[in-house]
Amino acid sequence: MNRVPLSFYDHLCDISTTDELGTAKELSGYYGKIALFAFEHCVEYLVDIVDGREEDGYLAYFCDGREVRELEKIEAFPKKFVRVVTINLMDAKDEKVSRELIQRFPYSRYDFTCFSSSINNAWVDLAYSLKRLGRVGIIETLKDGALQLFQKLVMGQKLIRLSMHVNACNDSTIKVSKTLFCQDQFKELKIMSGGGKNWDSAAILKILEFWSKNGEKLRGKALVLGNNWDGVIQLENFLKERKTSTLPGNQFDIENVLKPCSKEECDFIKMEYNDNLYTFEKPSCFYKFEEGDEGNERRLYVSFECAQEVTWEPETLPSYFGQKCPSLMRKTTCLHVLFG
């Protein structure tokens, strides 16, 4: 190891995720030192684009959430430590700011959140051209014309992660989600809510039913529920209904449907699907749901955040030693379903 050029470790830090840096910083020697430095300095730049103007831009540290809002400090900050640029498109007006931000932060991944029911063709072309396009989010139901434009990203197989607020979930966007789940490059659909309990939609149920008929196509993909109490209930009800024929009438609690994975199963999940797992401040264990005939089983693995508030403790992967109380899923801020 001592013969490895220092430049190799520098490059390794440059391409490592913040989660990977959080692990590497515990190592001894040169790599551990530079991983710690990078971990403590990596930031996200978040900005709103309103009426073609950049507003409220600031840096946020991944390690502890500290914010930098002074323009001079933002401009002087080393660009290689700006790992993510999150651009909130507050309307669908033509703008040049997105392209300028990409030029200003050339080493970043670029996430976009569309807050309008419309999008413009120029943004679609820009997103389509990006090599480091990250997460795309939709907050409102897209109008027909906007949905047709968005299909360019879908059919071009450019999307890796899609987030949708519950307000944006309808038959058309769920159909888009099903198309994405069948594409090799796609990894994750996240459906977010404000935490309320009155969401009148069966979006989660429709995705789960799609998985039950297309298990092989969805293998390795993830469905994430953010502050989504109603979605968790849909998940519970779906799993209980699938187990109706095998469980006695008085054993329909979620504890009898989701079973903690063995240590060997947990190790397999992390080895096989490491690139598409979530880390949490207080992770649960991995839970397994399995159905189907022998040799043709379908599995999904559930894990979730057990912390009730943000503590900025180092996040870790779920494991065999995680919290074992599936009823806590109803209180979680984030639940991860991995289709296995």
Steps between C-alpha positions, in 0.01 A plus 500: 500500500787740577611481137170637371550858372344768719324634191300175490358566846426861406303382197323236709379771737381709206276222367380358835152573630458676833389169655817334374709789633326464835629143519845570354572782747535240775799341323856571604767655282485750218172380351320523833623857548396629160169310520429677831587837348277436199215372719509816712509730196256341252194717439186533292405822323125565506335777302158613378446627146209744494393695192836422337702623800716320755368550853587383852808299404697348786745223588406226748757266656418131478669419831296726729259714298686829549405764243708761320295784351757778455558548126874563541550177695295302250706633208828423681400147602707225323282373218622140527330471840161604361374146442137578414325800348125497567306733271141577595307610191219707651333569164528395135635826360799495267823552692875476455589463866497118501761483226709768675488304827621187326794695359570657841502161678656263245577212740152460645200277453195700395160445661190682381164550670210631290249693714275596210241296311677611181855449376675650201673330212834674563527346847417154366774536236747613768417212734519255210852623415645459850739216577455549875126543520394392847155503655206666326203599715140585410289687754175573312291300253649564157277642229462289186754704303753487783455125536570454129822702534599301807457180300813598304709439812311179568524351152861616469580289807665798671332479841666312784298629795155657492326668795132587501291681757168332565335798327667390175384139516230410250444229241732669248797545734459150644509369142824694449638345820420149379683571173803624694506195726548284190807698384845371593646837605212591733558439872243669718153653523437718806150610594486780755226648715470775755439239767121530494262205522233598248665422168235366263715295261591138440837575339704276730255214461517529120881485504497197731246321280722576201793341686293188575460443125844620387732394779797419279491838321497687831777301665749736664272806465368695799179669610551763771229660715584839649278622788235286338273353769225403257754332272627291791143390574457401134820296523384328818158418357649367177740270685232377740260425214768300316550289813128444569504143372798393712437672835241404763215749532636659817858553379468783250725740690791636299739318737371171357534614140843668497778285644847627602770380262774271627854630522586306184205658316601848619855444376364382165276806462790738566729312263245463218315833521742735677466778240125528556467491879417784739691597811324620814595664828326223694436220250266209534612153409418365154156339488404244237171424328496196276234339283472268202573137427838345575748599232279792394493706820450875508660692786505852624708640782379781726715730714430837656613787719423447869626839623213738573707815449818604318805456723778530238645175626694309230258309279547126457344224293231273643646178632428189702561707813250774405176575683260204490152644542307517170212694659736803513459534123180698556704772674794508262608799294651277232427142395696310235357207305757304298363260241713187523 
